[in-house]
């Protein structure tokens, strides 16, 4: 029985964790910057959620905002990393005889 993970084939050791950190760390930093920018203009105590049946604290709104920003930025980074993966071009089947063309 083969115990190898199909995700590890043809991949150097530690590449997956390095890719994850390459995506998550910059998105974490930018989520902090984005949260600072957004909440410097929006006071979370002025947001009202009574219509939805709950009233979160300002800290909960800051936390949820940060996590949403981090999620969106991480998704963007993951999509960019996915698009950077180089795929081998399809190979043409080898022919033994040259094509003689029509009527040969």
ABEGO torsion letter per residue (X at the ends): XBABBAAABGBBBGAAAAAAAAAAAAAAAAAAAAAAAAAAABBAAABBAAAAGBBBBAAAAAAAAAAAAAAAAAAAAAAAAAAABBBBBBBBBBBABBBAEBGX
